[in-house]
Structures are given as C-alpha cells and as structure tokens.
Amino acid sequence: MITFKQLEAIYWIANLGSFAAAADKLCTTQSAVSKRVQELEAQFQIEIFDRSRRTARLTDKGNEILSFAKKLLSDRDQMIERASSKEVMFRRLRLGVTELTAMTWLPKLVSVIRSEFPRVSIEPEVELSATLFERLIEDSIDLIIVPDVFDDSRCVRLPIAPVENAWMVAPSLYPGDIPLRQEQMADFTLLVQGNRSGTGIIYNRWLEEQDFHSNRTMQCESLVAQIGFTVSGLGISYLPVPVTQPLIDAGHLRRLPTEDRLPHVKYSVLYKSDRTSEFRRHIADLAKKNCYYSSFFSPKQ
C-alpha cells in the first residue's frame, strides 16, 4: 500500500538532494525517511535512488515515480482545499519573497493569511528573484512575490504594485544641487544588484538601453548591503524611495540630482498554471490587496 508519507519522502529527497535534508523538512528522522523509501522499493522491486553517489540521485524508475508523486500530492492538496472550510483547512504554504517584501509588508500578509486560514502552516523563504522563480518551476515552492521580469506561460502572473526607485548617494559624496548628466555619473562607483535579482535585471536592462556605462561598478546581492554601501559613501545607487525616506530624513542619504528619472519596479505574484487552485488564487488576491512598500516592518492597518 502506497502512503502519502512515502511520496512526500521521495519528493523532498529529490528536491533537497539528501535523506537528511528531507528528514529535517518533514520533522522526522533520517532512518524514518529511509524506511519509507525502502518500503516503496520493496513493494515495486526497484531502486528509486542511486545510492552509489554522494547526493541522492533518482534512477530512471525513480523519476517516473516522482512525477506520479507530484500529481498525487497536488491532487491531495486540492481535495483538502475543496472539502475543507477556511477555518479547518490544514496544509502548507511555501511562500517565496525578495528582501524588499520581507522588510515591508510580509508581516501584514502573514497576519491576514493566518486570520483567514488559522491551520495553514506558512513557510516563507527570502531569496533572489531568479532563485525563487527556479524553485517555483521545479515545484518546491507554491507562490512567489518578485519584480515583474518573468513572463512564462507556465505561470499565472498577477501584478500587484510598482515601487519608485531613485538614484541615491551619501551627502558627503555629492553635496551639490546641480543635476548630473550620465557622463558625470560615470565618474562615481556604481552600486548595482546582479542578474539574479529582479530589480538588478530591470535596471541592468535599462542602463544598457540608455547606453549608460560606469568606470567602476560594485555588485551587491543584498538590498540591505546595497543600502549600507551607499550610506557609507562607496558610490551611487538606485534604491527604493519609500523605505529609504527615514535615512534621507536623518541626513544619511540624499536623492542624487540627475537629468533622468528611473523607471518604477513593478512587482507581481506568480504561481504555476498547472498547479492552479482556489487557495493559491486567494493568497495571490490577498497579496494584491495588502501590498505596500512604504515602511519597514510596519503592519498597515
């Protein structure tokens, strides 16, 4: 007899790459996870994982079983959604966000979800946009909130809000008020996000379109680091206006006077189109209704 616990063990071993990691994810022991796999292997008289490798690798038959496991686990979740009321629905929500959302309105979204679905276990992850998108495609995360750079037919995309960004600088690095031309800005070190960041992708494309080139560039994979480097006077950078306003008010940052304004960064909620469910659609709608990027960790009423 096949059990969902066995299927979950295979799913998480395959996604996380080891029996130990799957055991941690499932809040059980490695021996218990191994036993679940061994039971299935004995039942079908096959090897599901190639144990000759250092990491858990699926065999060809194992890949077939994994594809069925994904569908059965998804069907189970959909049945629970349809059969349960909001108050008693018990399931997991694997929610991926980037730093800006985590630092602003994620606490509010978590609060709203908990109020409507008190038995849903929320598992938030904070990562770069490209990593979150890859996780979404491979079905190891349910829903992501990222800058709107992924136009993929495999996903449902719900635009939620734009974020204003501006060129910023430490007052000591440029105290003047005369707007700078692009060629003058090129003399400063440019602090940018890389191509794993949604914001980085948007502005790297825009800078190329503008034929903007800097003599020195420093790449940051973290928004917090990017803000810190800018406050430290290491260079100029594009930063979200609403959340940096307290630093501007305190005199640690200022908007750099420039001839051109930066385009806004639009954010969207994405989930797989082949994993559509009322629950995911509802969570996406809640994100749209409760989205704001105006302040750090301040639940908006």
C-alpha positions as CSV (number, residue, x, y, z in Angstrom):
1,M,0.0,0.0,0.0
2,I,1.4,3.4,-1.0
3,T,1.1,6.2,1.6
4,F,1.4,10.0,1.2
5,K,4.3,9.9,3.7
6,Q,6.3,7.7,1.3
7,L,5.5,10.0,-1.6
8,E,6.5,13.1,0.5
9,A,9.8,11.4,1.4
10,I,10.6,10.8,-2.3
11,Y,9.5,14.3,-3.2
12,W,11.7,16.1,-0.6
13,I,14.7,13.9,-1.0
14,A,14.6,14.6,-4.8
15,N,14.2,18.4,-4.2
16,L,16.6,18.8,-1.4
17,G,19.3,16.4,-2.5
18,S,19.7,14.2,0.6
19,F,17.8,12.0,3.0
20,A,19.0,14.1,6.0
21,A,17.6,17.4,4.5
22,A,14.3,15.7,3.7
23,A,14.1,14.4,7.3
24,D,14.6,17.9,8.6
25,K,11.9,19.2,6.3
26,L,9.4,16.5,7.3
27,C,10.3,16.9,11.0
28,T,11.3,13.3,11.4
29,T,14.4,11.2,11.5
30,Q,16.7,10.1,8.6
31,S,16.0,6.5,9.4
32,A,12.3,7.0,9.2
33,V,12.7,8.7,5.7
34,S,14.9,5.8,4.6
35,K,12.4,3.3,5.8
36,R,9.6,5.0,3.7
37,V,11.7,4.8,0.6
38,Q,12.8,1.2,1.3
39,E,9.1,0.2,1.7
40,L,8.3,1.5,-1.7
41,E,11.3,0.0,-3.3
42,A,10.4,-3.4,-1.9
43,Q,6.8,-3.1,-3.0
44,F,7.8,-2.4,-6.6
45,Q,11.1,-4.4,-6.5
46,I,13.0,-1.4,-8.0
47,E,15.6,1.1,-6.9
48,I,14.2,4.6,-6.6
49,F,17.5,6.3,-5.6
50,D,21.0,5.6,-6.8
51,R,22.9,5.2,-3.5
52,S,26.3,4.9,-5.1
53,R,26.5,8.7,-5.3
54,R,27.2,11.2,-2.6
55,T,23.9,13.0,-3.2
56,A,20.6,11.3,-3.5
57,R,20.0,10.8,-7.3
58,L,16.8,9.4,-8.7
59,T,17.1,6.4,-11.0
60,D,15.0,6.3,-14.2
61,K,12.2,4.5,-12.4
62,G,12.6,6.9,-9.5
63,N,12.0,9.8,-11.9
64,E,8.8,8.1,-13.1
65,I,7.6,7.6,-9.5
66,L,8.5,11.2,-8.7
67,S,6.2,12.5,-11.5
68,F,3.3,10.5,-10.1
69,A,4.1,11.6,-6.6
70,K,3.9,15.3,-7.6
71,K,0.5,14.7,-9.1
72,L,-0.9,12.7,-6.3
73,L,0.3,15.2,-3.7
74,S,-1.1,18.1,-5.7
75,D,-4.5,16.2,-6.0
76,R,-4.5,15.6,-2.3
77,D,-4.0,19.3,-1.6
78,Q,-6.8,20.3,-4.0
79,M,-9.1,17.8,-2.4
80,I,-8.3,19.2,1.1
81,E,-9.0,22.7,-0.2
82,R,-12.4,21.8,-1.7
83,A,-13.5,19.7,1.2
84,S,-12.4,22.0,4.0
85,S,-13.6,25.3,5.2
86,K,-11.1,28.1,5.7
87,E,-11.2,27.6,9.5
88,V,-10.2,23.9,9.4
89,M,-8.1,23.6,6.2
90,F,-4.7,22.2,7.1
91,R,-1.9,22.5,4.6
92,R,1.4,24.1,4.0
93,L,2.0,27.4,2.1
94,R,5.6,27.7,0.8
95,L,5.8,31.4,0.1
96,G,8.9,33.0,-1.6
97,V,9.7,36.7,-1.4
98,T,12.6,39.0,-2.0
99,E,14.2,41.3,0.6
100,L,12.1,44.3,0.0
101,T,8.8,42.5,0.6
102,A,10.2,40.7,3.6
103,M,11.3,44.0,5.1
104,T,8.0,45.8,4.5
105,W,4.6,44.1,4.2
106,L,5.3,40.4,4.7
107,P,4.3,40.6,8.4
108,K,1.0,42.1,7.4
109,L,0.4,39.4,4.7
110,V,1.2,36.6,7.2
111,S,-1.2,38.1,9.7
112,V,-4.0,38.2,7.1
113,I,-3.4,34.7,5.9
114,R,-3.4,33.4,9.5
115,S,-6.6,35.2,10.3
116,E,-8.4,33.5,7.3
117,F,-6.6,30.2,7.4
118,P,-5.6,29.6,11.0
119,R,-4.4,26.0,10.4
120,V,-2.3,26.7,7.3
121,S,1.4,26.4,8.0
122,I,3.2,29.3,6.4
123,E,6.8,28.6,5.3
124,P,8.3,31.9,4.0
125,E,11.6,31.9,2.2
126,V,13.7,35.0,1.3
127,E,15.8,34.7,-1.8
128,L,16.9,36.4,-5.0
129,S,14.2,36.6,-7.7
130,A,15.9,34.1,-10.1
131,T,16.3,31.5,-7.4
132,L,12.7,31.9,-6.3
133,F,11.5,31.5,-9.9
134,E,13.6,28.3,-10.4
135,R,12.1,26.9,-7.2
136,L,8.6,27.7,-8.4
137,I,9.1,26.0,-11.8
138,E,10.5,22.9,-10.0
139,D,7.5,22.8,-7.7
140,S,9.5,23.2,-4.4
141,I,7.7,26.5,-3.7
142,D,4.0,27.4,-4.1
143,L,3.9,31.1,-4.8
144,I,6.4,33.9,-5.2
145,I,6.3,37.7,-4.9
146,V,9.1,39.2,-7.1
147,P,9.8,42.1,-9.6
148,D,7.8,41.5,-12.8
149,V,10.6,40.1,-15.0
150,F,9.4,36.5,-15.6
151,D,6.9,36.2,-18.5
152,D,6.5,32.5,-18.6
153,S,3.5,30.6,-20.0
154,R,3.9,28.0,-17.2
155,C,2.9,30.6,-14.6
156,V,-0.1,32.7,-13.6
157,R,1.1,36.3,-13.1
158,L,-0.8,38.8,-11.0
159,P,0.6,42.4,-11.0
160,I,0.4,43.9,-7.5
161,A,2.2,47.2,-7.2
162,P,5.0,49.4,-8.5
163,V,7.9,50.7,-6.4
164,E,9.6,54.0,-7.0
165,N,13.4,53.9,-7.1
166,A,15.8,56.9,-7.3
167,W,19.5,57.4,-7.6
168,M,20.8,58.0,-4.1
169,V,24.1,59.0,-2.6
170,A,25.7,59.8,0.8
171,P,25.6,63.6,1.2
172,S,29.3,63.7,1.8
173,L,30.0,62.1,-1.6
174,Y,27.9,64.7,-3.6
175,P,26.6,67.7,-1.7
176,G,25.8,69.7,-4.8
177,D,22.3,70.5,-6.2
178,I,23.2,70.8,-9.9
179,P,21.7,67.8,-11.8
180,L,24.3,65.4,-13.1
181,R,24.4,64.2,-16.7
182,Q,25.1,60.5,-17.4
183,E,28.7,61.1,-18.3
184,Q,29.2,62.9,-15.0
185,M,27.6,60.0,-13.1
186,A,30.0,57.6,-14.8
187,D,32.8,59.1,-12.6
188,F,31.2,57.6,-9.5
189,T,31.4,53.9,-8.4
190,L,28.0,52.4,-9.4
191,L,26.5,50.1,-6.8
192,V,24.2,47.7,-8.6
193,Q,22.3,44.4,-8.0
194,G,23.3,41.4,-10.1
195,N,21.3,39.4,-12.7
196,R,19.9,37.0,-10.1
197,S,18.0,40.0,-8.6
198,G,14.7,41.1,-10.3
199,T,15.5,44.7,-9.6
200,G,19.0,44.2,-10.9
201,I,17.7,42.6,-14.1
202,I,15.3,45.5,-14.7
203,Y,17.9,48.3,-14.1
204,N,20.7,46.5,-15.9
205,R,18.5,46.3,-19.0
206,W,17.5,49.9,-18.6
207,L,21.1,51.1,-18.2
208,E,22.0,49.2,-21.4
209,E,19.1,50.8,-23.3
210,Q,20.4,54.2,-22.0
211,D,23.9,53.3,-23.1
212,F,25.0,54.1,-19.5
213,H,28.5,53.0,-18.6
214,S,30.3,53.5,-15.3
215,N,34.0,53.5,-14.9
216,R,33.7,51.4,-11.7
217,T,30.9,49.0,-10.7
218,M,30.4,47.2,-7.4
219,Q,27.8,44.4,-7.4
220,C,25.6,43.7,-4.3
221,E,23.4,40.6,-4.0
222,S,21.6,42.0,-0.9
223,L,19.4,45.1,-0.8
224,V,20.5,45.7,2.8
225,A,24.2,45.7,1.7
226,Q,23.4,48.0,-1.2
227,I,21.8,50.5,1.2
228,G,24.7,50.1,3.6
229,F,27.3,50.6,0.9
230,T,25.5,53.7,-0.3
231,V,25.2,55.2,3.2
232,S,29.0,54.5,3.6
233,G,29.8,56.7,0.7
234,L,31.1,53.9,-1.5
235,G,29.2,55.0,-4.6
236,I,25.9,56.0,-6.1
237,S,23.0,53.5,-6.3
238,Y,19.4,53.0,-7.3
239,L,17.3,52.4,-4.1
240,P,13.6,52.2,-3.3
241,V,12.3,55.6,-2.2
242,P,9.6,54.8,0.4
243,V,11.8,52.6,2.7
244,T,14.9,54.8,2.5
245,Q,13.0,58.0,3.4
246,P,13.9,57.7,7.1
247,L,17.6,57.6,6.1
248,I,17.1,60.7,3.9
249,D,15.3,62.5,6.8
250,A,18.2,61.6,9.1
251,G,20.7,63.0,6.6
252,H,22.4,59.7,5.9
253,L,21.2,59.6,2.3
254,R,20.0,62.0,-0.3
255,R,18.4,61.7,-3.7
256,L,21.1,62.4,-6.3
257,P,20.0,65.2,-8.6
258,T,20.0,63.8,-12.1
259,E,18.6,64.7,-15.5
260,D,16.7,61.4,-15.9
261,R,14.3,59.6,-13.6
262,L,14.5,55.9,-13.1
263,P,11.6,53.6,-14.2
264,H,9.5,52.1,-11.4
265,V,10.0,48.5,-10.5
266,K,6.7,46.6,-10.9
267,Y,6.0,43.6,-8.6
268,S,3.9,40.5,-9.3
269,V,2.7,37.4,-7.6
270,L,3.4,34.2,-9.6
271,Y,2.3,30.6,-9.2
272,K,2.4,27.6,-11.6
273,S,-0.5,27.4,-14.1
274,D,-0.6,23.6,-13.8
275,R,-0.9,23.9,-10.0
276,T,-3.9,26.3,-10.0
277,S,-6.2,26.1,-7.1
278,E,-8.7,28.3,-5.3
279,F,-6.3,28.5,-2.4
280,R,-3.3,29.9,-4.4
281,R,-5.6,32.3,-6.3
282,H,-7.0,33.6,-2.9
283,I,-3.5,34.0,-1.5
284,A,-2.5,36.0,-4.6
285,D,-5.5,38.2,-4.2
286,L,-4.7,38.8,-0.5
287,A,-1.2,39.8,-1.6
288,K,-2.6,42.3,-4.1
289,K,-5.0,43.8,-1.5
290,N,-2.4,44.1,1.3
291,C,0.7,45.1,-0.7
292,Y,2.5,48.2,0.3
293,Y,6.2,49.2,0.2
294,S,6.1,52.3,2.3
295,S,7.8,51.4,5.6
296,F,9.9,48.8,7.3
297,F,8.1,46.1,9.3
298,S,5.1,48.2,10.0
299,P,1.8,46.3,9.6
300,K,-0.5,48.7,7.7
301,Q,-4.0,48.9,9.2
